[in-house]
Amino acid sequence: MENKPYILVEWNDTETDAVGWLCAYNFVGHYCGGGTRMHPTVTKEEVIRLATTMGYKYKACEAVCTGGCKAGIRYDYKAPDALQVLERFLCAMAPYIKAGVSIGGDLGVDYADVLRILDETGIGFPQTKSMLTDPIIQQGVKNHDVACEKSYDGFLMYDMITGYGVTFAADEAWKIKGGKEGASVLIQGFGCVGASAANCFDKLGYKVVGIADANRLLYCADGLNVKKLIETKLPKGELNPEAFEENYQELPNSKWLEMDCDILMPAALEDVINKDNADLIKASLLVEAANIPTTPEADEILKKKGIDVAVDFISNMGGIRIYEALIFQNCPPEPDAIVKDTEDIIRKQTRLVFEKAKETGKYTRDVAKELFAPDKSDTPDF
């Protein structure tokens, strides 16, 4: 029987109509981790599903001291007072944060803003009592802070690690499938994850033929100029029309699922692949860069179509792996070492799932959930 969420808390803002939820799915070593998202469409059920996914993600990450959690705020992240709303939410969650709930950034929430607010309000970096007295962990916290300031391929570490991780998952899965070199890729979402993934795909020799943002789908069968699009990217993950070339097609962003490509990567919102559109997919490999982008009904369609899926809680674990690797000192706080650590574990777990799926004939998500079922929850650090 699958675990039930251990804790679910609801928050109502006193200054706006914002509503928020914190879900601790399971504590491991009296500790759990996950991001905080802010979006007008966030729901309690979504936060529970995301927290559940984090439980699987930490298991796949081979974390021995961390379970899964998630927080979500139903509010417009583009609103001028969004940071004030975030601060009030984090203050309300302070008792849980101090008891071992480590919530960071996610869609609409910059991790740097979370860290700054936790520091300025005196809540402090999320740690258990035992972590606070452990000199190894304390050095790991310092290493984490140092690494956050470093860059790799022109991206800040936390801005690139998830996108590069999903690209490594895609590359590993594509190789296991025996796919052709220079395969075509279409990415939905051009925030930190989508942009860094596009850069990594370009670096590995793939052809990025499409990128969808909140305004449009940009498509070119011959390949987009990824570097130029990244260099000119507008805030909030929007493409800059001034960088578009004459042979680019501008289409409605709703068309992203049905375009010709070998690899399709949703890198934005949840549930974007559902019973109403899954049958439109032409790609043979779906790589989940976003959390829970595929509904259970869509999974049934993908199974029948024979489309392989690189599952979200393995392919997009880069953001939590960097945290685990630095706080618990599994690798030094150097960009090359961090990227190699992330690449190695994501390739390893992707290969394990795809080989097991090939051997058994089972769907990759079913295999992944069997292999990385989360531990039962222990208690908060009270």
C-alpha positions as CSV (number, residue, x, y, z in Angstrom):
1,M,0.0,0.0,0.0
2,E,1.3,3.4,-1.0
3,N,2.2,5.8,1.9
4,K,-0.3,8.5,2.7
5,P,1.0,12.1,3.2
6,Y,2.2,12.5,6.8
7,I,1.3,16.2,7.3
8,L,-0.9,18.6,5.3
9,V,-1.2,22.2,6.5
10,E,-3.3,25.1,4.9
11,W,-2.5,28.8,5.2
12,N,-4.6,31.8,4.4
13,D,-2.9,35.1,3.9
14,T,-4.1,38.0,6.0
15,E,-3.3,40.7,3.4
16,T,-4.4,39.2,0.1
17,D,-6.6,36.3,-1.2
18,A,-3.5,34.0,-1.4
19,V,-3.9,30.5,-0.1
20,G,-1.0,28.1,0.5
21,W,-0.4,24.5,1.5
22,L,2.5,22.6,2.9
23,C,2.6,18.8,2.5
24,A,5.3,16.7,4.2
25,Y,4.9,13.3,2.5
26,N,7.5,11.4,4.6
27,F,10.3,12.2,7.0
28,V,13.5,10.3,6.7
29,G,16.0,11.0,9.4
30,H,13.5,13.5,10.8
31,Y,14.0,15.5,7.6
32,C,12.2,16.1,4.3
33,G,12.8,18.4,1.4
34,G,11.0,19.9,-1.6
35,G,10.3,23.2,-3.4
36,T,7.7,25.9,-3.0
37,R,5.7,27.0,-6.1
38,M,3.5,30.0,-6.7
39,H,0.9,30.1,-9.4
40,P,-2.7,31.2,-9.8
41,T,-3.8,27.6,-10.5
42,V,-2.1,25.9,-7.5
43,T,-4.4,23.5,-5.6
44,K,-4.2,21.5,-2.4
45,E,-4.5,18.2,-4.5
46,E,-1.6,19.4,-6.7
47,V,0.6,20.0,-3.7
48,I,-0.1,16.6,-2.3
49,R,0.7,14.9,-5.6
50,L,3.9,16.9,-5.9
51,A,4.9,16.0,-2.3
52,T,4.3,12.3,-3.1
53,T,6.5,12.6,-6.2
54,M,9.2,14.1,-4.0
55,G,9.1,11.0,-1.8
56,Y,9.9,8.9,-4.8
57,K,12.5,11.4,-6.0
58,Y,14.5,11.3,-2.8
59,K,14.4,7.5,-2.9
60,A,15.7,7.6,-6.5
61,C,18.3,10.1,-5.4
62,E,19.6,7.6,-2.9
63,A,19.1,10.0,-0.1
64,V,19.4,8.3,3.3
65,C,18.5,11.4,5.4
66,T,15.7,13.1,3.5
67,G,12.1,12.4,2.7
68,G,9.7,14.3,0.4
69,C,7.7,17.5,0.9
70,K,6.2,20.3,-1.2
71,A,4.6,23.7,-0.7
72,G,2.4,25.6,-3.0
73,I,0.8,29.1,-2.9
74,R,-2.2,30.0,-5.1
75,Y,-1.2,33.5,-6.2
76,D,0.2,35.3,-9.2
77,Y,4.0,35.1,-9.1
78,K,4.2,38.1,-11.4
79,A,2.2,40.3,-8.9
80,P,4.2,43.2,-7.5
81,D,3.6,41.9,-3.9
82,A,4.5,38.3,-4.7
83,L,7.7,38.4,-2.6
84,Q,5.8,39.8,0.4
85,V,3.2,37.0,0.1
86,L,6.1,34.4,-0.1
87,E,7.6,35.9,3.1
88,R,4.3,35.7,5.0
89,F,3.9,32.1,3.9
90,L,7.4,31.1,5.0
91,C,6.9,32.8,8.4
92,A,3.7,30.9,8.9
93,M,5.6,27.7,8.1
94,A,8.5,28.5,10.4
95,P,7.6,25.9,13.1
96,Y,7.7,23.2,10.4
97,I,10.8,24.5,8.8
98,K,12.5,24.4,12.2
99,A,11.3,20.8,12.8
100,G,13.0,19.5,9.7
101,V,10.9,20.6,6.7
102,S,13.2,22.0,4.1
103,I,11.2,24.0,1.4
104,G,13.1,25.7,-1.4
105,G,12.2,27.1,-4.8
106,D,10.0,25.9,-7.6
107,L,7.8,27.2,-10.4
108,G,7.3,31.0,-9.8
109,V,9.6,31.0,-6.7
110,D,13.3,31.7,-6.9
111,Y,15.3,29.6,-4.4
112,A,17.6,32.6,-3.7
113,D,14.6,34.6,-2.5
114,V,13.6,31.7,-0.2
115,L,17.1,31.6,1.3
116,R,17.2,35.4,1.7
117,I,13.8,35.5,3.4
118,L,14.8,32.7,5.8
119,D,18.0,34.5,6.7
120,E,16.4,38.0,7.1
121,T,13.5,36.7,9.2
122,G,15.8,34.7,11.5
123,I,14.1,31.4,10.6
124,G,17.4,30.2,9.3
125,F,18.6,27.5,6.9
126,P,16.3,24.5,7.3
127,Q,18.0,21.9,9.5
128,T,17.2,19.4,12.2
129,K,18.7,19.8,15.7
130,S,21.2,17.0,15.0
131,M,22.3,18.7,11.8
132,L,22.9,22.0,13.7
133,T,25.4,20.3,15.9
134,D,27.1,18.2,13.3
135,P,30.3,19.9,12.0
136,I,30.3,17.9,8.8
137,I,26.8,19.1,8.0
138,Q,27.7,22.7,9.0
139,Q,30.6,22.6,6.5
140,G,28.2,21.2,4.0
141,V,25.9,24.2,4.5
142,K,28.9,26.5,3.8
143,N,29.8,24.5,0.7
144,H,26.2,24.8,-0.5
145,D,26.3,28.6,-0.1
146,V,29.5,28.8,-2.0
147,A,28.3,26.6,-4.8
148,C,25.1,28.7,-5.2
149,E,27.2,31.6,-6.3
150,K,29.1,29.7,-8.9
151,S,28.3,29.3,-12.6
152,Y,28.5,26.6,-15.2
153,D,28.2,27.2,-19.0
154,G,27.0,30.7,-18.2
155,F,24.2,29.6,-15.8
156,L,24.1,29.8,-12.0
157,M,24.4,26.3,-10.6
158,Y,20.8,26.1,-9.3
159,D,19.5,27.5,-12.6
160,M,21.1,24.9,-14.7
161,I,21.4,21.7,-12.8
162,T,17.8,20.4,-13.3
163,G,17.8,21.2,-17.0
164,Y,21.2,19.5,-17.5
165,G,20.0,16.5,-15.5
166,V,16.9,16.0,-17.6
167,T,19.0,16.2,-20.7
168,F,21.3,13.5,-19.4
169,A,18.2,11.4,-18.7
170,A,17.0,12.0,-22.2
171,D,20.4,11.1,-23.7
172,E,20.7,7.9,-21.7
173,A,17.1,6.8,-22.6
174,W,17.6,7.7,-26.2
175,K,20.8,5.6,-26.4
176,I,19.1,2.6,-24.7
177,K,16.3,2.9,-27.3
178,G,19.0,2.8,-30.1
179,G,17.9,6.2,-31.3
180,K,19.6,8.1,-34.2
181,E,22.3,10.7,-33.7
182,G,21.3,14.3,-33.9
183,A,17.7,13.6,-32.8
184,S,15.2,16.4,-32.8
185,V,13.9,17.8,-29.6
186,L,11.0,20.0,-28.7
187,I,10.8,21.7,-25.2
188,Q,7.7,23.2,-23.6
189,G,8.8,25.9,-21.2
190,F,11.8,28.3,-21.4
191,G,12.5,29.1,-17.8
192,C,15.6,28.0,-16.0
193,V,15.0,24.3,-16.7
194,G,13.9,24.6,-20.3
195,A,16.6,27.1,-21.3
196,S,19.4,25.1,-19.6
197,A,18.1,21.9,-21.1
198,A,18.1,23.4,-24.6
199,N,21.7,24.5,-24.1
200,C,22.7,21.0,-22.9
201,F,20.9,19.3,-25.8
202,D,22.7,21.7,-28.2
203,K,26.0,20.9,-26.5
204,L,25.4,17.1,-26.8
205,G,24.7,17.4,-30.6
206,Y,20.9,17.1,-30.5
207,K,18.8,19.4,-32.8
208,V,16.3,21.6,-30.8
209,V,13.5,22.2,-33.3
210,G,10.9,23.8,-31.0
211,I,10.6,25.8,-27.9
212,A,7.2,26.9,-26.4
213,D,6.9,29.7,-23.9
214,A,3.8,31.4,-22.4
215,N,3.2,33.3,-25.6
216,R,4.0,31.1,-28.6
217,L,5.6,28.0,-30.0
218,L,8.8,28.7,-32.0
219,Y,9.5,25.9,-34.5
220,C,12.1,25.2,-37.2
221,A,12.6,21.7,-38.6
222,D,16.3,22.6,-39.4
223,G,16.9,23.6,-35.8
224,L,16.8,26.8,-33.7
225,N,19.7,28.9,-32.8
226,V,19.7,27.9,-29.1
227,K,22.5,30.1,-27.9
228,K,21.0,33.2,-29.5
229,L,17.6,32.5,-28.0
230,I,19.1,32.0,-24.5
231,E,21.3,35.1,-24.7
232,T,18.3,37.2,-25.6
233,K,15.8,35.5,-23.3
234,L,13.3,37.9,-21.5
235,P,12.4,37.6,-17.8
236,K,10.0,34.9,-16.6
237,G,11.1,32.5,-19.3
238,E,9.8,34.3,-22.4
239,L,11.4,34.2,-25.8
240,N,12.6,37.5,-27.4
241,P,11.1,38.1,-30.8
242,E,14.1,40.2,-31.7
243,A,16.2,37.0,-31.8
244,F,13.9,35.2,-34.2
245,E,15.2,34.3,-37.7
246,E,13.4,34.3,-41.0
247,N,13.0,30.5,-41.3
248,Y,11.3,30.2,-37.8
249,Q,7.6,29.5,-37.6
250,E,5.6,31.2,-34.9
251,L,2.6,29.1,-33.9
252,P,0.1,29.0,-31.0
253,N,1.8,27.5,-28.0
254,S,-1.0,24.9,-27.8
255,K,0.5,23.2,-30.8
256,W,3.7,22.0,-29.0
257,L,2.4,18.5,-28.4
258,E,1.6,17.7,-32.1
259,M,4.8,18.8,-33.8
260,D,7.2,16.4,-35.5
261,C,10.1,15.6,-33.1
262,D,11.9,12.6,-31.7
263,I,12.0,13.7,-28.1
264,L,9.4,15.8,-26.3
265,M,10.1,17.6,-23.1
266,P,7.5,19.3,-20.9
267,A,9.4,21.7,-18.7
268,A,6.7,23.9,-17.1
269,L,3.3,23.1,-15.6
270,E,1.7,19.9,-14.3
271,D,-0.9,17.9,-16.2
272,V,-0.1,19.4,-19.6
273,I,-0.3,15.9,-21.1
274,N,-3.8,14.5,-20.5
275,K,-6.6,12.4,-22.0
276,D,-7.5,15.2,-24.4
277,N,-4.1,15.6,-26.1
278,A,-1.8,12.6,-25.4
279,D,-2.9,10.9,-28.6
280,L,-1.4,13.9,-30.6
281,I,2.2,13.1,-29.6
282,K,4.4,12.1,-32.4
283,A,7.7,11.8,-30.4
284,S,8.8,8.3,-29.4
285,L,10.4,9.5,-26.1
286,L,8.8,11.8,-23.5
287,V,11.2,13.3,-21.0
288,E,9.5,14.8,-17.9
289,A,11.4,17.9,-16.9
290,A,8.3,19.4,-15.1
291,N,6.9,17.7,-12.0
292,I,3.8,15.6,-12.7
293,P,3.2,16.8,-16.3
294,T,1.4,13.6,-17.3
295,T,-2.0,12.5,-15.9
296,P,-2.8,8.8,-15.2
297,E,-5.3,8.9,-18.1
298,A,-2.6,10.1,-20.5
299,D,-0.3,7.3,-19.2
300,E,-2.7,4.7,-20.5
301,I,-2.7,6.4,-24.0
302,L,1.1,6.6,-24.0
303,K,1.3,2.9,-23.1
304,K,-0.9,1.9,-26.1
305,K,1.1,4.2,-28.4
306,G,4.4,2.6,-27.3
307,I,5.9,6.0,-26.2
308,D,8.6,5.6,-23.6
309,V,8.7,8.0,-20.7
310,A,11.7,9.2,-18.7
311,V,9.9,9.7,-15.4
312,D,9.9,13.1,-13.6
313,F,11.2,11.9,-10.2
314,I,14.3,10.5,-11.8
315,S,15.0,12.8,-14.8
316,N,14.5,16.1,-12.9
317,M,16.1,15.2,-9.6
318,G,19.1,17.6,-10.3
319,G,17.8,20.3,-8.0
320,I,17.6,18.0,-5.0
321,R,20.7,16.0,-5.8
322,I,22.9,19.1,-5.7
323,Y,21.5,19.9,-2.3
324,E,22.1,16.3,-1.0
325,A,25.5,16.2,-2.5
326,L,26.6,19.4,-0.9
327,I,24.9,19.4,2.5
328,F,25.9,15.8,3.2
329,Q,29.3,16.3,1.4
330,N,29.0,13.6,-1.2
331,C,31.1,15.7,-3.6
332,P,33.1,19.0,-3.4
333,P,31.4,22.3,-4.1
334,E,33.0,22.7,-7.6
335,P,30.8,23.0,-10.7
336,D,32.4,20.2,-12.6
337,A,32.2,17.8,-9.7
338,I,28.6,18.7,-9.0
339,V,27.5,18.2,-12.6
340,K,29.3,14.9,-12.8
341,D,27.7,13.7,-9.6
342,T,24.2,14.7,-10.9
343,E,24.9,13.2,-14.4
344,D,26.1,9.9,-12.9
345,I,23.1,9.2,-10.7
346,I,20.5,10.3,-13.2
347,R,22.1,8.2,-16.0
348,K,22.4,5.2,-13.6
349,Q,18.7,5.3,-12.5
350,T,17.4,6.0,-16.0
351,R,19.4,3.1,-17.4
352,L,18.1,0.8,-14.6
353,V,14.4,1.7,-15.3
354,F,14.7,1.4,-19.1
355,E,16.6,-1.8,-19.0
356,K,14.1,-3.3,-16.5
357,A,11.2,-2.1,-18.6
358,K,12.7,-3.7,-21.8
359,E,13.3,-6.9,-19.9
360,T,9.8,-7.2,-18.4
361,G,7.7,-5.4,-21.0
362,K,6.3,-3.1,-18.3
363,Y,5.7,0.7,-18.7
364,T,8.6,2.7,-17.5
365,R,6.6,4.7,-14.9
366,D,5.3,1.4,-13.4
367,V,8.9,0.1,-13.2
368,A,10.2,3.3,-11.6
369,K,7.5,3.4,-8.9
370,E,8.3,-0.2,-8.0
371,L,12.0,0.4,-7.8
372,F,11.9,3.6,-5.8
373,A,8.9,3.3,-3.5
374,P,9.5,5.8,-0.6
375,D,10.2,4.8,3.0
376,K,7.5,4.9,5.6
377,S,7.6,8.3,7.5
378,D,9.4,8.7,10.7
379,T,8.7,11.8,12.9
380,P,9.7,15.5,12.6
381,D,12.6,16.7,14.7
382,F,10.6,18.1,17.7
